[in-house]
Amino acid sequence: MLVGVSAQTTNWRPIVTGCRAVRARSNSLSARIVARIEDEIRPYEQALISTTDHREAVRHHMDMMLAGLAEHRTPGEAELEFARELGRRRARQGLPLYALIQAYHVGYQELWEELFAEVQTQPGSETVAALPFAAGEAWAWVREISAAVAEAHEDATAGEHDADVKAQRRFVELLNQSGEPIEELFDAARALGFEPEADFQAMCTVADGLDQRRVERIQAALGVLGGGRCLVVEHGRLLILWQRAAVSEVRAVLERLAPDRAVGVGLARRGFAGARVTVGDAERALAVATRRGEDASFAQEWLASAMLQSEDRLIPILEPGLRVAEKHPGLLEVVVGFAEADFSIAAMARTHYLHPNTATYRLERWRELTGWNARSIDGLMKSLACALLLRRTARSTSDAGGS
């Protein structure tokens, strides 16, 4: 489809000349673009794409765009179909759509900068007049080609995604069945890339606001990390079970694609039995994370996780301390500080900027109001349990008096 004026119009001549000059060195430019893409976009390291295939595709896209700009037109059906076929091929090769679109933008950025520099070497005011129109048409190429690639890639991966979701749900169902692992569980695990006898680790977060497209992007990003992985959304939570990748890598995926939500992290545990337990770890840690509004690891928050799970049973036992702590938070602060200071009144008083007599008085006052002696095992355990449920620490709040 022709747009604007004819390619033979005088003021378009600098663009035609520039496109021809850049096209003459498309081999070296495509090699440079491919090197940058493979260096900056990590999924290209894992995808089954040869460098020759990659360079040829980039070069062909460059030639198409340069020819189109020289002819003063937007992409035709043949060029859009080439883009669609590449989208389908990259989907089969395991390249996530977000990475493919990023690569397109890198390539077109490099190409435009090369063309812009080339056109500016030409004399005359016609050059300045033509560049803004060329920029608009170049952006039209980026928009239309990217849309064609994305549509084809999504069509190619839709069926695969549905099958992958079913496989992951089935794995979790089999994992949760009681008794000895059955052969189907081993097959399901291996199909997802898991090593049945290796360590599994789980991470949970709330699934509120995560639509299917966002979940698919998370799936794709996790696949880039390598190793087995399983993602299931159910009962209002998003569960990830994986192997090999570091916790920080999995957390970074959620931070990027599902930000502003706390996560619970389970312990790395061996085999299918361990996989079941680490899922429970992550769920319990998520309860702590949700209450606090920040990430929680079962390795660090195991006691708080266990207590929250039994909160209804514990509250009647801990009610005296919870009631006093709400009215006199400074008293509980002193009790916790006393434990953290190796049961030294002097050390605790220094930490809390209190006179030792004041610190001693508050410990005694806590005992009077709750009936719990912080110097006894039973009294100390109940006091610290209150602190965990209230999320009090020796330094989490300022001195609140507490007489």
C-alpha positions as CSV (number, residue, x, y, z in Angstrom):
1,M,0.0,0.0,0.0
2,L,1.5,3.3,-1.1
3,V,1.4,6.2,1.4
4,G,2.2,9.8,1.1
5,V,4.1,10.9,-2.0
6,S,5.8,8.7,-4.7
7,A,9.2,7.2,-4.1
8,Q,10.4,9.2,-7.1
9,T,9.6,12.5,-5.4
10,T,12.7,14.6,-5.0
11,N,12.4,15.1,-1.2
12,W,12.4,11.3,-0.7
13,R,15.6,10.8,-2.6
14,P,17.9,11.0,0.5
15,I,15.9,8.1,2.1
16,V,16.2,6.0,-1.1
17,T,19.9,6.6,-1.3
18,G,20.4,5.9,2.4
19,C,18.4,2.7,2.3
20,R,20.5,1.4,-0.6
21,A,23.7,2.2,1.2
22,V,22.7,0.5,4.4
23,R,21.4,-2.5,2.6
24,A,24.7,-2.9,0.9
25,R,26.3,-3.6,4.3
26,S,23.4,-5.6,5.8
27,N,25.5,-8.7,6.4
28,S,27.8,-6.9,8.8
29,L,25.0,-5.0,10.4
30,S,22.9,-8.1,10.9
31,A,25.9,-9.8,12.6
32,R,26.2,-6.8,15.0
33,I,22.5,-6.9,15.8
34,V,22.5,-10.6,16.5
35,A,25.5,-10.2,18.8
36,R,23.7,-7.5,20.8
37,I,20.5,-9.5,21.0
38,E,22.2,-12.7,22.2
39,D,24.2,-10.6,24.7
40,E,21.3,-8.6,26.1
41,I,18.3,-11.0,25.9
42,R,18.9,-14.1,28.0
43,P,16.2,-16.5,26.5
44,Y,18.2,-16.6,23.3
45,E,20.9,-18.5,25.1
46,Q,18.4,-21.4,25.9
47,A,16.3,-21.3,22.7
48,L,17.1,-23.8,19.9
49,I,18.1,-21.1,17.4
50,S,21.4,-21.4,15.5
51,T,23.4,-18.2,14.9
52,T,23.1,-18.8,11.1
53,D,19.3,-18.9,11.4
54,H,19.2,-15.9,13.6
55,R,21.4,-13.8,11.3
56,E,19.5,-14.7,8.2
57,A,16.2,-13.8,9.8
58,V,17.5,-10.4,11.0
59,R,19.1,-9.7,7.6
60,H,15.9,-10.6,5.7
61,H,13.8,-8.3,8.0
62,M,16.3,-5.5,7.5
63,D,16.2,-5.9,3.7
64,M,12.4,-5.9,3.8
65,M,12.2,-2.7,5.9
66,L,14.8,-0.9,3.9
67,A,13.1,-1.8,0.6
68,G,9.8,-0.7,2.0
69,L,11.1,2.6,3.2
70,A,12.8,3.3,-0.1
71,E,9.5,2.6,-1.9
72,H,7.6,4.8,0.6
73,R,5.2,2.0,1.7
74,T,4.1,0.0,4.7
75,P,4.5,-3.8,4.9
76,G,2.8,-5.9,2.3
77,E,1.1,-9.3,2.8
78,A,4.2,-11.2,1.7
79,E,6.3,-9.4,4.4
80,L,3.7,-9.9,7.0
81,E,3.5,-13.6,6.2
82,F,7.3,-13.9,6.6
83,A,6.9,-12.3,10.0
84,R,4.1,-14.7,11.0
85,E,6.1,-17.7,9.9
86,L,9.1,-16.5,11.9
87,G,6.8,-16.1,14.9
88,R,5.6,-19.6,14.6
89,R,9.1,-21.0,14.1
90,R,10.5,-19.1,17.2
91,A,7.6,-20.5,19.2
92,R,8.5,-24.0,18.2
93,Q,12.1,-23.3,19.1
94,G,11.1,-22.4,22.6
95,L,11.7,-18.6,22.5
96,P,9.2,-16.6,24.7
97,L,7.2,-14.0,22.9
98,Y,8.5,-11.2,25.2
99,A,12.1,-12.0,24.2
100,L,11.2,-12.1,20.5
101,I,9.5,-8.7,20.7
102,Q,12.5,-7.3,22.6
103,A,14.8,-8.6,19.8
104,Y,12.7,-6.9,17.2
105,H,13.0,-3.6,18.9
106,V,16.7,-4.0,19.3
107,G,17.1,-4.8,15.6
108,Y,15.0,-1.9,14.4
109,Q,16.7,0.5,16.8
110,E,20.1,-0.4,15.4
111,L,18.8,-0.3,11.8
112,W,17.2,3.2,12.3
113,E,20.3,4.6,13.9
114,E,22.4,3.3,10.9
115,L,20.0,4.7,8.4
116,F,19.7,8.0,10.2
117,A,23.5,8.4,10.3
118,E,23.8,7.5,6.6
119,V,21.1,9.9,5.5
120,Q,22.6,12.8,7.4
121,T,25.9,12.4,5.4
122,Q,24.0,13.6,2.3
123,P,24.0,17.4,1.6
124,G,20.9,19.6,1.2
125,S,17.8,20.7,3.0
126,E,15.8,17.8,1.5
127,T,17.6,15.4,3.9
128,V,16.2,17.3,7.0
129,A,12.7,17.4,5.5
130,A,12.6,13.7,4.7
131,L,13.8,12.2,8.0
132,P,10.7,12.9,10.2
133,F,8.5,11.2,7.6
134,A,10.9,8.3,7.3
135,A,10.9,7.9,11.1
136,G,7.1,7.7,11.1
137,E,7.1,5.1,8.4
138,A,9.8,3.1,10.2
139,W,7.7,3.0,13.3
140,A,4.7,1.8,11.2
141,W,6.9,-1.1,10.1
142,V,7.9,-1.9,13.7
143,R,4.3,-1.8,14.8
144,E,2.8,-3.9,12.0
145,I,5.6,-6.5,11.8
146,S,5.6,-6.9,15.6
147,A,1.9,-7.4,15.7
148,A,2.1,-10.1,13.0
149,V,4.9,-11.9,14.8
150,A,3.0,-11.7,18.2
151,E,-0.2,-13.0,16.8
152,A,1.4,-16.0,15.1
153,H,3.6,-16.8,18.1
154,E,0.6,-16.7,20.4
155,D,-1.5,-19.0,18.1
156,A,1.4,-21.5,17.9
157,T,1.9,-21.6,21.7
158,A,-1.8,-21.5,22.7
159,G,-2.3,-25.3,22.3
160,E,1.1,-26.0,23.9
161,H,0.3,-23.8,26.8
162,D,-3.0,-25.6,27.4
163,A,-1.3,-28.9,27.4
164,D,1.4,-27.7,29.7
165,V,-1.1,-26.3,32.2
166,K,-2.9,-29.7,32.2
167,A,0.4,-31.5,32.7
168,Q,1.4,-29.3,35.6
169,R,-2.0,-29.6,37.3
170,R,-1.9,-33.4,36.9
171,F,1.5,-33.5,38.4
172,V,0.3,-31.6,41.5
173,E,-2.7,-33.9,41.8
174,L,-0.5,-37.0,41.7
175,L,1.9,-35.5,44.1
176,N,-0.8,-34.9,46.6
177,Q,-2.1,-38.4,46.5
178,S,-1.3,-40.5,49.6
179,G,0.7,-43.7,49.5
180,E,3.7,-44.7,47.6
181,P,4.5,-42.7,44.4
182,I,3.0,-44.4,41.3
183,E,4.7,-44.7,37.9
184,E,2.5,-42.0,36.5
185,L,3.9,-39.5,39.0
186,F,7.5,-40.3,37.8
187,D,6.4,-39.9,34.2
188,A,4.6,-36.6,34.9
189,A,7.6,-35.3,36.8
190,R,10.1,-36.2,34.1
191,A,7.8,-34.7,31.4
192,L,8.1,-31.3,33.3
193,G,11.9,-31.6,33.5
194,F,12.1,-32.7,37.1
195,E,14.6,-35.2,38.5
196,P,12.4,-37.3,40.9
197,E,15.3,-37.9,43.4
198,A,16.6,-34.4,43.5
199,D,15.6,-31.4,45.7
200,F,12.4,-29.6,45.1
201,Q,11.6,-26.1,46.3
202,A,8.3,-24.1,46.4
203,M,7.2,-20.5,46.4
204,C,3.7,-19.2,46.9
205,T,2.0,-15.8,46.4
206,V,-1.5,-14.6,46.1
207,A,-3.0,-14.8,42.6
208,D,-5.2,-11.7,42.8
209,G,-5.1,-9.7,39.6
210,L,-3.1,-12.3,37.6
211,D,-4.8,-12.9,34.2
212,Q,-4.0,-15.7,31.9
213,R,-1.6,-13.6,29.8
214,R,0.4,-12.7,32.9
215,V,0.6,-16.3,34.0
216,E,1.8,-17.4,30.6
217,R,4.5,-14.8,30.7
218,I,5.6,-16.0,34.2
219,Q,5.6,-19.6,32.8
220,A,7.8,-18.5,29.9
221,A,10.2,-16.6,32.1
222,L,10.6,-19.5,34.5
223,G,11.3,-21.9,31.6
224,V,14.3,-19.8,30.7
225,L,15.9,-20.5,34.2
226,G,16.4,-24.2,33.3
227,G,15.6,-27.2,35.4
228,G,12.2,-28.6,36.2
229,R,9.4,-26.3,37.0
230,C,5.7,-26.4,37.7
231,L,3.3,-23.5,38.1
232,V,-0.3,-23.9,39.2
233,V,-2.9,-21.2,40.0
234,E,-5.7,-22.5,42.3
235,H,-7.6,-21.5,45.4
236,G,-6.5,-17.8,45.0
237,R,-2.8,-18.6,45.1
238,L,0.0,-19.0,42.6
239,L,2.3,-21.9,43.4
240,I,5.7,-22.5,41.8
241,L,7.6,-25.7,42.4
242,W,11.0,-25.9,40.8
243,Q,14.5,-27.5,40.8
244,R,18.0,-26.1,40.2
245,A,17.3,-22.4,39.9
246,A,18.2,-20.1,42.8
247,V,15.5,-18.7,45.0
248,S,16.6,-15.2,43.9
249,E,16.1,-16.0,40.3
250,V,12.6,-17.3,40.8
251,R,11.8,-14.3,43.0
252,A,13.1,-11.9,40.3
253,V,10.6,-13.4,37.8
254,L,7.7,-12.6,40.1
255,E,9.1,-9.2,41.0
256,R,9.2,-8.3,37.3
257,L,5.9,-9.9,36.1
258,A,3.8,-9.9,39.3
259,P,5.1,-7.1,41.4
260,D,3.9,-5.6,44.7
261,R,3.0,-8.9,46.3
262,A,4.7,-10.8,49.1
263,V,5.8,-14.4,48.7
264,G,6.3,-17.4,50.9
265,V,9.3,-19.6,50.3
266,G,9.6,-23.3,51.3
267,L,12.7,-25.2,52.2
268,A,14.5,-27.2,49.5
269,R,13.5,-30.8,50.2
270,R,14.4,-34.1,48.5
271,G,12.2,-36.3,46.4
272,F,8.4,-36.4,46.0
273,A,7.9,-36.5,49.7
274,G,10.0,-33.4,50.1
275,A,8.1,-31.8,47.2
276,R,4.9,-32.2,49.1
277,V,6.4,-30.8,52.3
278,T,8.1,-27.8,50.6
279,V,4.7,-26.8,49.2
280,G,3.3,-26.8,52.7
281,D,6.3,-24.8,53.8
282,A,5.6,-22.1,51.2
283,E,1.9,-22.0,52.1
284,R,2.6,-21.5,55.7
285,A,5.3,-18.9,55.0
286,L,2.9,-17.1,52.8
287,A,0.5,-16.7,55.7
288,V,3.3,-14.9,57.5
289,A,4.2,-12.9,54.5
290,T,0.6,-11.8,53.9
291,R,0.2,-10.6,57.5
292,R,3.4,-8.7,57.4
293,G,3.3,-7.4,53.9
294,E,6.8,-8.7,53.1
295,D,8.4,-11.9,51.9
296,A,8.8,-14.7,54.4
297,S,11.0,-17.8,54.2
298,F,10.0,-20.9,56.1
299,A,13.7,-21.4,56.9
300,Q,13.6,-18.1,58.9
301,E,10.0,-18.0,60.0
302,W,9.3,-21.6,60.8
303,L,8.0,-20.8,64.3
304,A,5.8,-17.9,63.3
305,S,4.5,-20.0,60.4
306,A,3.6,-22.9,62.7
307,M,2.0,-20.6,65.2
308,L,-0.2,-18.8,62.6
309,Q,-1.4,-22.2,61.4
310,S,-2.6,-22.9,65.0
311,E,-3.5,-19.4,65.9
312,D,-7.1,-20.2,66.8
313,R,-5.9,-22.8,69.3
314,L,-3.2,-20.6,70.7
315,I,-5.1,-17.4,71.3
316,P,-7.0,-18.6,74.4
317,I,-3.6,-19.6,75.9
318,L,-1.9,-16.4,75.0
319,E,-4.8,-14.1,75.6
320,P,-3.4,-12.6,78.8
321,G,-0.2,-11.5,77.1
322,L,-1.9,-10.3,73.9
323,R,-4.3,-8.2,75.9
324,V,-1.5,-6.6,78.0
325,A,0.8,-6.1,75.0
326,E,-1.9,-4.2,73.1
327,K,-2.3,-1.8,76.1
328,H,1.4,-1.7,77.1
329,P,3.6,-2.6,74.1
330,G,6.7,-1.3,75.9
331,L,6.5,-4.2,78.5
332,L,6.6,-6.9,75.8
333,E,9.5,-5.0,74.1
334,V,11.5,-5.3,77.3
335,V,10.7,-9.0,77.7
336,V,11.9,-9.7,74.1
337,G,14.9,-7.5,74.6
338,F,15.8,-9.4,77.8
339,A,15.8,-12.7,75.9
340,E,17.9,-11.2,73.0
341,A,20.4,-9.8,75.5
342,D,21.2,-13.2,76.9
343,F,19.0,-12.6,79.9
344,S,21.1,-9.6,81.1
345,I,19.2,-6.7,82.5
346,A,22.2,-4.4,82.1
347,A,22.7,-5.3,78.4
348,M,19.0,-5.0,77.6
349,A,18.8,-1.7,79.4
350,R,21.7,-0.3,77.3
351,T,20.1,-1.5,74.1
352,H,16.8,0.1,74.9
353,Y,18.2,3.3,76.5
354,L,16.6,2.5,79.8
355,H,17.9,2.7,83.4
356,P,18.4,-0.9,84.7
357,N,15.9,-0.2,87.5
358,T,13.3,0.8,84.9
359,A,14.0,-2.4,82.9
360,T,13.6,-4.5,86.0
361,Y,10.4,-2.7,86.9
362,R,8.9,-3.5,83.5
363,L,9.8,-7.1,83.6
364,E,8.1,-7.3,87.0
365,R,5.1,-5.4,85.8
366,W,4.7,-7.8,82.8
367,R,4.6,-10.7,85.4
368,E,2.0,-8.9,87.5
369,L,-0.3,-8.2,84.6
370,T,0.0,-11.5,82.7
371,G,1.0,-13.9,85.4
372,W,4.0,-15.0,83.3
373,N,7.5,-14.9,84.7
374,A,9.9,-14.0,81.8
375,R,12.7,-15.7,83.7
376,S,11.0,-19.1,83.5
377,I,10.8,-21.3,80.5
378,D,7.0,-21.3,80.4
379,G,6.6,-17.6,80.9
380,L,9.3,-16.8,78.4
381,M,7.8,-19.1,75.7
382,K,4.4,-17.6,76.1
383,S,5.8,-14.1,76.0
384,L,7.8,-14.7,72.8
385,A,4.8,-16.4,71.2
386,C,2.8,-13.2,71.8
387,A,5.6,-11.2,70.2
388,L,5.6,-13.5,67.1
389,L,1.8,-13.2,66.7
390,L,1.9,-9.5,67.1
391,R,5.2,-9.3,65.2
392,R,6.9,-7.4,68.0
393,T,10.7,-7.4,68.2
394,A,13.0,-5.7,70.6
395,R,13.6,-2.9,68.1
396,S,10.5,-2.8,66.0
397,T,8.8,0.0,67.8
398,S,9.9,3.0,69.8
399,D,9.9,2.9,73.6
400,A,6.2,3.2,74.5
401,G,6.5,3.6,78.2
402,G,4.6,0.7,79.5
403,S,4.3,1.2,83.2
